[in-house]
């Protein structure tokens, strides 16, 4: 089962939560192309990884991890 959540930003990034793996993982797509994922890990919080395997860091909230994919 998966749930698609469109991030509340001006981008076209869609985040799909999947329960096919444990722990919880959100898959990020931009215009249908995989851009990376966010994994919920204890005790680190939420870990963001790009489609090329580059770690973007650990974040306290899912939203913070998702936003790490956007350039400011």
N, C-alpha and C positions, 0 to 999 in steps of 0.2 A: 504494500500500500504506500502511496506517496501523496504528498500535498504540495501544491505549487503556491508560493507566496511571492507576489511582486513587491520588491523593496519600495518603501515610500520615499522615493527620490525622483529626480528628473531623468534618471537613466532607464534603459530598457532591460535591466538585469532581472531575471527571474530566479528565485531560489526554490528548489524542490527538496523537501525533506523526504528521506527514505528510511524505512525500517528494515531494509534488506540486510543491513550490517549493524553491528553494535559496537560502539556507542552511536548515538544519533549523529547523522551526517546530513548536511544541506549541500546540494549540488547547485552551483551558480552557472547560468547560461546567459549570454548576451546575444540577442537575435538568433537564438538556437544553437550557438557555439559554446562549448564547455570552456569556462574561464577559471574554474577552481572549485574548492570545497571548503566548508567549515565543519569541523568535528567538535562535538561536545566531549570534553575530557575532564576527568576529576583527578587531581585538584586544580589543574591548570586553568580551567574555564573553557573558552571556545578558541580553537586553534584554526587559523586560516592558512590555506596552502593554494598556490596558483596552479594552473594547468601544467606548468613545467616543473612542479615539485618544489618551488621556492616557498619557504615558510615566511609568512607575513607577521607572525607573532601570536601571542596568547592574549586574549581579551576577556574582560569580565562579563560581557553580554553578547548575545547573538548579533544584535544590531551593530555593535562596535566591530565585531569580526567581519560582518558583511561590508561595512563601510570601508574597511581597510583595502578593498579592491578598487575604490574610486580615487582618482587623483584629485587633489584639492587645488 
